[in-house]
Amino acid sequence: MSAKQKRFFLSEDEIPRYWYNIQADMVNKPMPPLNPQTKEPLKPEDLYPIFAKELCHQELDQENAWIEIPEPVREYYKYWRSTPLVRAYGLEKALGTPAHIYFKNESVSPIGSHKLNSAIPQAYYCQQEGVTNVTTETGAGQWGAALSYAAKLFGLEAAVYQVKISYEQKPYRRSIMQTFGAQVTPSPSMSTRAGKDILTQTPNHQGSLGTAISEAIELARTTPNCKYTLGSVLSHVSLHQTIIGLEAEKQMEMAGEYPDIVIGCFGGGSNFAGISFPFMRHTIKDGRKTRYIAAEPASCPKLTRGKFQYDFADEAGYTPLLPMYTLGHKFAPANIHAGGLRFHGAGVIVSQLLKDGLMEAVDIPQLETFETGCLFARAEGIIPAPESCHAIAAAVREAKKCIETGEEKVILFNLSGHGLVDMASYDQYLAGNLMNYSLPDEMIEKSLES
Ligand SMILES: Cc1ncc(COP(=O)(O)O)c(C=O)c1O
């Protein structure tokens, strides 16, 4: 390694050939998702009407630690992978910290975030079984953009329900999806029964990932040859995202370091899982002492203030019941600009890991995230997505502790996306128009009861 190497890359040949399935190595396996009618544990076949078959098997696989990445998927991964592992010298200097800060830059993907890592295999498996149409939900539009592009790569038609508040806050993400040929509808909409029910009850509903998931599932169920795809929460999505941490593991080795702390922002858990699970396998198997921190918004704090229980992943209750940390599936998050983190629940694997004390969670107020986003932009030249700002803020908190203790901790975080399509949010922040939201305990209790 040169004295001050900034970025670390892998050659195309070194891009991983397998995803890592942490379920196989977990001592306490995640509890099974349940059929909401029978309350029986779900079998892969129960999910066939909604998802591509291969994804249903990946979802419930607790035996195979390594799942081969299909060659056509790996070929498309080469369009931007490996993503750089970057030593954040600029940020370290700006903070005056002795910590060594690294970030994995997933913002270099064609659509600007990590979401393409799962969109490509999901579209691939759909095409393999003869599906012609795919549908999904999207918050800030990052997942919708990824799926729209992936669908085009495999000759599929895509229909995306975008959370209404984000549809309005981030109009260019809609343009991106449409540029890739997708149909985009703000959710809740009058185009589905679920949407109509929600709008009848709450005419001004601003939408949430929960409402958009209900609408997309309904479309998949009622349209021939159409499958639903999901950009987070589910275990197969986390599986695909492990490409991030598997690359990072090799790149950290090139840098001659190993992380003491691994951090990801947290919506449903996929990028956090992606960066952390490959490292966590050394904690589970070899007792390696690394801290894993999920950074969530203070206004949507399912990991830090939610309850571990069976709950639906969507507003209307169409999904299986998942054992997870949740704020209740009727929880309507505040209109923060990190649209991708406005989700009431957490994936089942991450929920079990948190319950078992293998990872930690922190919640970050909105103003701190944008303050950190500006600091990072000025120090490293990359404007982070509002979601990613949560991970950076958590990393900055840890780096500041090192100033006090003098420790040279190695901190690795995932830069899940860039914020160039989120400049309206930065505008609002710079104009002093953004606020923190308080969330009284009673509101969470009420939402969990409903
Ligand atoms: C840039 C970015 N980061 C993070 C997330 C959160 O999702 P997840 O927790 O699945 O990584 C999103 C979701 O839309 C996103 O767009």
The ligand as an SDF file (V2000), in Angstrom:
LIG
                    3D

 16 16  0  0  0  0  0  0  0  0999 V2000
  -29.7590    5.9420   -0.7690 C   0  0  0  0  0  0  0  0  0  0  0  0
  -30.5390    5.0570    0.1360 C   0  0  0  0  0  0  0  0  0  0  0  0
  -29.9630    4.5880    1.2440 N   0  0  0  0  0  0  0  0  0  0  0  0
  -30.6380    3.7920    2.1030 C   0  0  0  0  0  0  0  0  0  0  0  0
  -31.9510    3.4470    1.8770 C   0  0  0  0  0  0  0  0  0  0  0  0
  -32.6460    2.6020    2.8790 C   0  0  0  0  0  0  0  0  0  0  0  0
  -32.9370    1.3050    2.4920 O   0  0  0  0  0  0  0  0  0  0  0  0
  -32.2280    0.0540    3.1140 P   0  0  0  0  0  0  0  0  0  0  0  0
  -32.3660    0.1300    4.6080 O   0  0  0  0  0  0  0  0  0  0  0  0
  -32.9460   -1.1010    2.5500 O   0  0  0  0  0  0  0  0  0  0  0  0
  -30.8090    0.0700    2.6870 O   0  0  0  0  0  0  0  0  0  0  0  0
  -32.5960    3.8960    0.7320 C   0  0  0  0  0  0  0  0  0  0  0  0
  -33.9900    3.5010    0.4450 C   0  0  0  0  0  0  0  0  0  0  0  0
  -34.6350    3.9470   -0.4390 O   0  0  0  0  0  0  0  0  0  0  0  0
  -31.8730    4.7230   -0.1560 C   0  0  0  0  0  0  0  0  0  0  0  0
  -32.4580    5.1910   -1.2700 O   0  0  0  0  0  0  0  0  0  0  0  0
  1  2  1  0
  2  3  1  0
  2 15  2  0
  3  4  2  0
  4  5  1  0
  5  6  1  0
  5 12  2  0
  6  7  1  0
  7  8  1  0
  8  9  2  0
  8 10  1  0
  8 11  1  0
 12 13  1  0
 12 15  1  0
 13 14  2  0
 15 16  1  0
M  END
$$$$
